């Protein structure tokens, strides 16, 4: 397959290099990634400033294109302008740090994959449950395995796979578990500091406060030593609430307000 590969840790991160090296043995890979780390930027896109792109070498050979934008920018620009012929699939990762629970909404890694689905392409996001890792073998294996399945079976329009891998040697991974987005809360605060020019600044910090322990939750799957595979979509509508909202009479109230405003 032809793969558009990106990440949010930046084009010089070890995770994207490991995934690129594994993928190119079997697929045609085009890398377009942020020139610097853009973690936790969510699904931000750039439209108030121009995007700059430049070729990048790693280990003396052409590696891919560095973009001044966000992960979602990289995918949008790649599909709209740079990648020809068009890719068969978008892959984002390997990210350092698990993207589970509410982190899915903040993640630039996951947002790059969901941007692919918005544009009509199947996509996967791959993260490892560690902020420092030298062993990406389990994560690259998971990506290759899932791509083989996607090549055969496809994905529904608008759906991507959010994949999270325990920070364990491949032989100690217990398998894959199909999961849902779990509940994860943080105790957060801002540390107040003063810089050398006597200016006050704040740095966000915190720790995990509560973790859902249901076996079908992505957080628990990681804790149990399983690769978590969660199908996600960009449609945020709470469909179960639609029927209840219709019972609130809001449609009728809106009609009365419109009539009153027109008098």
N, C-alpha and C positions, 0 to 999 in steps of 0.2 A: 504494500500500500504506500501511497504518498502521504507523508505525515508532516503537519505543521507543529513544531515543538517550541514551547515557550515555558516561562516560569515567572515567579515573582522575586526570587532571590538574586536575580541578575545573571547576565550572560556568562560571567566568570565563576559562578557557583559550581561546586563539585557535583551537586545533584544532577544538574542538567547535562554536565559532561558525561557522567556515568550513564544516564539514560540515552543520550545521543549515541554513545559508543555501542550500547547494546542494541538499539533500534536499527542502526545503519547496517548491521550484519544481515538483516532480513528485509528492510524497507528503505524507501527513498525519503530521506529526512531533510527538511528545511527548518533551520533555527531562526526565529525572530524573538528576541527577548529584551527586557529592559537593560539599559546600559549600567544601571546601578540597582541596588536592592529596592524593591517596591512592595515590601510585605505589608499586609493589613490595609491596603488601599481599597479593598472591596472591588466594586464594579465601576470605579471611576473611569471616565474617558476624557480625553483632552480635546477641547474645541476653542479655547480662548488663546491658545498658542500653537505655533506650527510644530509638527513632529519632525525630528531629524533622525536619519538612519545612516549607519556606517558599517562597513564590513569589519569583521573581527577574526583574528587568527588565534588559535590555541595550539600549543606545541608545534609552532612553525607552519601550520596548515590552516586554510580557510575553515572556519567553524560555523559562522552564521552572521546574522545582522543584529547590531545593537540599536535599540530604539530609545529615544528620550522619553517615551510615554509610559503608560501603565501596562500591566499584563493584558487587559482587555483591549487597549490600543494596539498592542502587538498583533493580536488575533484579527482585529478588524482591518488594520492596515495590510496585514499579510493576505487576507482573503480578498479584499477589495482591490489591491494594487500589486503586491509583490510576488505572490506565489502562483506561478503558471507552469504547467497546468494546475488547476485547483487541487487542494488536498482531499484525500478521502476521509481523513480523521484529524482531529486536533488533540494533542497531548500536552498536558501542563505538569511540570515537575522535573525532578523529584524535589519536593519541598522539605525543608528542615522544619519540623514541628507539625504535630497532628492537626488536621483540620476537621474537627468533630464538634458536635453540638452547635452552639451559637457561633463558634468560630467560622463556620461555613459562610456566614453573611459577611464577615470581615475579610475573608481570605482573597488575596489577589490571585493565588493559584487556582482556587475553585472558580473565581469569576472569569478567568481566561477560558476555562472549559465551558462555562455557561454562555459566554459570548459566542463560542463556536456553535452551540446549539441554537442560539438566537438567529444566527446566520444560516442555519439549516444543515449543519454538519455534526456527525456523531463526535463525542469528545469524552475524554477521561482526565481526571486530576489525580495525581499520585503524591502522597505525602508520607513521611516516615516519622514515627513518634520519638523524635530526638532532635535536639538543637545542635548537637555535634555528633557526626557519624562519619566513619570511614568505610563502612560496609553497606553498600547499596544493592547487594546481590538479590536479596529477597524482593526489594521494590522493583528492580528491573525485571525479575522473573514474573512478578504479578502483572506488570504492564504488558509484557510480551504475551502472556497467557490470555489476558483479557482482550487484547487487540486481535488475537487469533479467533476468539469467539465472536467479537464484533464483526470481523471480516466475513464470518460465516453466517451470522444470524442478524446483524444490524442492531440498531437501537431505535426506539420510537422517536418520532420528531419531537424536539424540545426536551429530550432527556439526556443527561450525561451521567457518568459514573464517578462518584467521589470515593477514592480508594485510599485507605490509611493502613500503613504497615507497621507492625511492632518493631521496636529496635532490638531485633534478635537475629542471630545467624539463621540463614535459610533453613538449615536442618532442624532448628528448634521451633519454627513456625508450625502451628498446629493445623493450619488449613485456612480456607476462606469461609467467611460467614456473611451472608446477605443480611444487611442491617438497615435500620432507619436512623434518621438524625436523632440523636439522644439529647437529653437535657443536661446542660453543664453551666454552672454559675460561678462567678468569681467574686472574691472580696477585693475590690479595687480601691485604690487611692492615688493621689498625686503627691509625690515628694516635692516639697518647696525648697529650692536651692537658690544660691546667689552666685552669679558669675564673677570673674575677676574685675569687671567694670561696675560691680555693685548693682547689677540688674537682677531682678527676681525672675526665675523661670520655674516651670513645673515639669516633672517627669512621671509619666504614668507607670505604676507598678501594681502588683497584686498577686494573689494566689488563688488556686481553685478552692471554691467554697463548698460546692455540692456536686456530686456526680451520680447520674442515674445508673443503677446497677442491673437493669433488665438485660437478659442475655441477647435480645435482638437490637439493643442500642449500640451505636457505633463506638461509644466510649468504653463500654464493657467488653466488646469484642476484642479491642486492643489489649485491655487489661488481662483478658483470658488467653492471649497469645495468638489470636486469629487476625488474618488480614480482613479488614472491614470493607465491604463493597456496598455503597449506598446509592440507589438511583435518585437523582434530584432533578428539579425543574425550576425554571425561572418564573413560572406563574405562581404568584404569592396569594392568590385568592383563597379565602377560607370558605370552601363551598358549603360546608355544613351550616355556616352562619347565614347563608343567603336566604333560606326559607324563613328563619327566625326574624331577620331584619324586615322582611316583607310584611310580617305581622305587626310591626311597630307603627305602621301607618305613615312611614316617611315619604312614600311616593305621593300620598294624598296631601301631606303637609307641603311638599314641594310645589304641588299644583296650586294650592291656595296662596302660597307666597308669590308665585309667579303672577297669579291673577291680581293680587293686591298691589304688586309693584307696577303693574301696567295701568292702574287706574290713576 
